[in-house]
Amino acid sequence: MRVRITMSRSPREVEIDIEDLAGFKVEVSKLYADEKEIWWVTDIKGKELGLPVENIGHIEIDTTERERQVGFA
């Protein structure tokens, strides 16, 4: 599944792929419960990003399955 995370102080959108939706939701909930400052994720290009938890605008989860596309659409 693809997840898009927007940051409140940045026009950039972070996209990550997840396999376990329930586990992902628990992880995000713990960020706020444990008052974490930085959330480390790996984006779809393989880059590791440290996201300031206080600046997370919203998280959008796309549950539709898509085939990987290669080339031009």
C-alpha positions in Angstrom: 0.0 0.0 0.0 1.1 3.5 -0.7 1.1 6.2 2.1 1.5 9.9 1.5 2.6 12.1 4.3 2.3 15.9 4.1 4.3 18.2 6.2 2.7 21.4 7.6 5.8 23.6 6.9 6.8 22.2 3.6 5.3 21.9 0.2 6.9 18.5 -0.2 4.9 15.2 0.1 6.6 12.0 1.3 5.5 8.7 -0.2 6.3 5.4 1.4 5.1 1.8 0.8 3.8 -0.3 3.6 2.8 -3.9 3.9 1.1 -4.1 7.3 -1.6 -1.4 7.6 -2.6 -2.2 11.2 1.1 -2.2 12.3 1.6 1.1 10.5 -1.4 2.7 12.3 -0.1 1.5 15.7 3.4 2.9 14.9 1.9 6.3 14.0 -0.2 6.4 17.2 2.8 5.6 19.3 4.7 8.6 17.8 2.2 10.9 19.5 1.7 8.8 22.7 5.4 8.5 23.3 6.0 12.2 22.4 8.6 11.3 19.8 10.3 14.3 18.1 11.6 12.6 14.9 10.0 9.7 12.9 12.4 7.9 10.6 10.9 6.5 7.4 12.3 5.1 4.1 10.6 6.6 1.1 9.7 4.8 -2.2 13.1 5.9 -3.7 15.0 4.2 -0.8 16.0 7.4 1.0 15.8 7.6 4.7 14.0 10.7 6.0 13.7 12.1 9.5 10.3 13.7 9.8 9.6 16.1 12.7 6.5 14.6 14.3 5.1 18.1 15.2 5.1 19.1 11.5 3.1 16.1 10.1 0.1 17.6 8.4 -1.8 14.5 7.4 -1.3 10.9 6.4 -3.2 9.5 3.4 -3.4 5.8 2.9 -4.1 4.4 -0.5 -5.4 0.8 -0.1 -5.9 0.2 -3.8 -3.5 -2.4 -5.3 -1.7 -1.2 -8.4 0.6 -3.0 -10.7 4.1 -1.4 -11.0 4.3 0.6 -14.2 7.5 0.6 -16.3 8.1 3.2 -19.0 5.7 5.8 -20.2 2.0 5.8 -19.5 
